[in-house]
Structure formats: structure tokens, C-alpha cells
Amino acid sequence: METAPFKLTQEMIDVLGGQDSGKFDDFRKRMSKGFHALQENAEKIIILVEMMLNGQSDLPCFIGGRTLVR
């Protein structure tokens, strides 16, 4: 599992055409919509993760993990 946080590098911004480009603006809007969707569905996502933990606690992503907090 990836442990590093997401980082938007300058190279990624350049590929999108720079911070003032339409593609970068579209990227920002889509990321915002994605985070809002995650927030709206957080309880459902937590329930699914808890179900996975109960059924497959030996998965690498659950070993040494933190307790879920609601």
C-alpha cells in the first residue's frame, strides 16, 4: 500500500497547462467534487472498510492500522 500522501507536482501542473489553464481549473473542480462525494458518503465508506476488516484482517492495509473513528 502507498503510504506517501498525494502530492501535486509542478510537472503535473505543467502537463495540465499551468495553474491558469482550463484543464487545471477542470482538475480542481473535479477534485473538489470528489472530496465532497467522499464526505457525503463517509459513513457508508467506513461501514464497508469495517466489513473488510472483519472479514480480511490479514490484509496488509489493516496490519498495524489505526482504530476507525466515526
C-alpha positions as CSV (number, residue, x, y, z in Angstrom):
1,M,0.0,0.0,0.0
2,E,1.2,3.5,-0.8
3,T,2.0,5.4,2.4
4,A,3.0,8.8,0.9
5,P,0.4,11.5,0.7
6,F,-0.8,12.7,-2.7
7,K,1.4,15.5,-4.0
8,L,0.6,17.6,-7.0
9,T,4.0,18.2,-8.5
10,Q,5.0,21.1,-10.8
11,E,5.3,18.6,-13.6
12,M,1.7,17.5,-13.2
13,I,0.6,21.2,-13.2
14,D,2.7,21.7,-16.4
15,V,1.0,18.8,-18.1
16,L,-2.3,20.4,-17.3
17,G,-1.2,23.6,-18.9
18,G,-0.3,25.6,-15.8
19,Q,-2.3,27.0,-13.0
20,D,-4.2,29.4,-15.2
21,S,-5.3,26.8,-17.8
22,G,-8.8,25.5,-18.3
23,K,-7.5,21.9,-17.8
24,F,-6.1,22.8,-14.4
25,D,-9.4,24.6,-13.4
26,D,-11.3,21.4,-14.5
27,F,-8.9,19.3,-12.4
28,R,-9.6,21.5,-9.4
29,K,-13.3,21.3,-9.8
30,R,-13.3,17.5,-10.2
31,M,-11.1,17.1,-7.2
32,S,-13.4,19.2,-5.2
33,K,-16.5,17.2,-6.3
34,G,-14.6,14.0,-5.4
35,F,-13.9,15.2,-1.9
36,H,-17.4,16.4,-1.4
37,A,-18.7,13.0,-2.6
38,L,-16.3,11.3,-0.1
39,Q,-17.6,13.5,2.7
40,E,-21.2,12.9,1.9
41,N,-20.7,9.1,1.8
42,A,-18.2,8.8,4.6
43,E,-20.4,6.7,6.8
44,K,-21.0,4.2,4.0
45,I,-17.3,4.0,3.2
46,I,-16.5,3.4,6.9
47,I,-19.0,0.6,7.1
48,L,-17.5,-1.1,4.0
49,V,-14.0,-0.8,5.4
50,E,-15.1,-2.2,8.8
51,M,-16.7,-5.1,6.9
52,M,-13.5,-5.7,5.0
53,L,-11.5,-5.5,8.3
54,N,-13.8,-8.1,10.0
55,G,-13.6,-10.5,7.0
56,Q,-10.0,-10.0,5.9
57,S,-8.0,-8.6,8.9
58,D,-4.8,-10.1,7.5
59,L,-4.7,-7.7,4.5
60,P,-1.5,-5.6,4.5
61,C,-3.6,-2.3,4.7
62,F,-5.0,-3.4,8.1
63,I,-1.9,-4.6,9.8
64,G,-0.7,-2.1,12.4
65,G,-3.5,0.3,11.4
66,R,-5.4,2.7,13.4
67,T,-8.8,2.2,15.0
68,L,-11.7,3.7,12.9
69,V,-13.3,6.7,14.5
70,R,-16.7,7.9,13.5
